[in-house]
Amino acid sequence: MEKQLSLSFENTAIAFEHMSNGALKRANFLFSNIGKPWLVKLGAFATPIAFKLRLPIKGIIKSTIFNQFCGGETLDEAVRAAEELGKFGVGVVLDYSVEAVEGEENYDNAVPEFLRAIQYATGKKHIPFIAIKVTGFARFGLLEKIHAGGTLTAEEQAEFKRVHDRIHTISAAAAKGKVGLLIDAEESWVQQPVDDLADEMMSLFNKEQVIVYNTFQLYRHDRLEFLQASYDKAKAAGYLLGAKLVRGAYMEKERKRAEEEAYPSPIQPNKAAADQDYDTAIRFCLDRLNDLGLFIGTHNEDSCMLAAQLLHEKGIAHNHPGVSFSQLYGMSDNITFNLAHAGYNVSKYLPYGPVKDVVPYLIRRAQENTSIAGAMGRELGLIRSEMKRRKI
C-alpha cells in the first residue's frame, strides 16, 4: 500500500466523468438558481398549492429538481439510475422518499414497496443498502407521546404494535437478503421510540454481521455520548452496532421549537462543535471495526478525507466491508466519485417515488442546501471548472 494516500476532491474529470455535456449544463443552471433563498421560499410555498389546484407543473419539476436529486418515480427507474452509477464503482441506498402521508392504510401499503426494494437489492453488490424513516410507518403524534413518556391507551398500544411489526417485517427481510437497512433519524422530540426500535432490530438481526444501522445526528450535543453508550450496550448484549453518522437535518426547526417551548436547544452551539463531535465519532468507530459497521453519511470534505486518511494510515483496506461513505444523489459528486476511484466503498442516497409525493422531500432538501453557507457555491465552482476543462 502506498505511504501517501492518492485522493483529491478537486479532480473534476473523475467527479463528472458520468455526466454528459448536456447534463453538466443542466446542473449548472439548477445550482445557479437553487442557491437563491427567495426562489426556494417561493417554490416551497407555491408548489404544494399548484399540485392541489392541479396546475400542470409536474413536467417542470420532473425535468429540473426531480431529475437532479431523484432516481425516478418507480423502483424500476431507480434501478436504472443505480446501474449507471454502478459502472463507476458507486453503490446506491434505495430510498423510497414518500413523506408525510399519514394513515394506517398508507403505512401498511408502504411496507411492500420496501420489501420489493430489498428483494431487488438482494445479491446486488451495487445496491448495498435501503433506507427507511419510522415516520413513514407511524403517526407522528404517537411517537411524540411515547417519547414524552405518556401512558398509551389500549388502542395506542395496538397502534404501536403495528408500527413495530412493520419495522420488524422489513428488518427481517433485509437480514434474509443481507441488505443493509439504514433507519433514519427524526426530530429530537420523537427520536426515543425510533432509537428503541433500532436497538431492538439490531439486537435481533446484527448477531453475525451488521444489517440494521441506527442514525446518530452529531449536530446534537448529546449524540456522541449516545453513540458511545449504544456501542457499550451492543457489546454487553452480544450484537454488532450499526452506526450511520450524519450531522443532521432539522437544525432550524429544532432551535425554533426549543425557543418557543422554553427548553435548552439540543443543537450544538456552533458548527465547529458539530464538526469536532463528528470527527471524534469517526475515530471512535474506526477504532472498533470488529464490533460495528460504520456508515459515513456526509458532504463535508474534511470529514470524508479524515476517514479515508485514517483507513489508509491504519493499513485497513480501503474497501473494508465495515466502512461505507455516502452522499446524496445529485450532490457532492467530487467526493463520491473520487472516493470510488480510490477504491473506497461509497454510495449515493437515491430517493425515488411519484413526483407529487416526493415534493416535500425535495423542498426540504432545497431548504437545507440554501441554509448551508457556501455549499451551492462549491457545487457551482466545481461544475464550472469541469465545463471550462471540457471547453463547453
Buried (B, 14 or more C-beta within 10 A) or exposed (E): EEEEBEBBBEBBEBBBBBBEEEEBBBBBEBBBBBBEEEEBBEBBEEBBEBBEEEEEBBEEBBEBBBBBBBBBBEBEEBBEBBEBBBEBBBBBBBBBBBBEBEEEEEBEEBBEBBBBBBBBBBEBEBBBBBBBBBBBBBBBEBBBBBBEEEEEEEEBEEBBEBBBEBBBBBBBBBBEBEBBBBBBBBBBBBBBBBBEBBBBBBBBBBEEBBBBBBBBBBBBBEBBEBBEEBBEBBBEEEBBBBBBBBBBBBBEBBEEBBEEEEEEBBBBEEBEBBBBBBBBBBEBBBEBBEBBBBBBBBBBBEBBBBBBEBBBEEEBEBBBEBBBBBBBBBBBBBBBBBBBBBEBBBBBBBBBBEBBBBBBBBBBBBBBBBEBEEBBEBBBBBBBBBBEEEEE
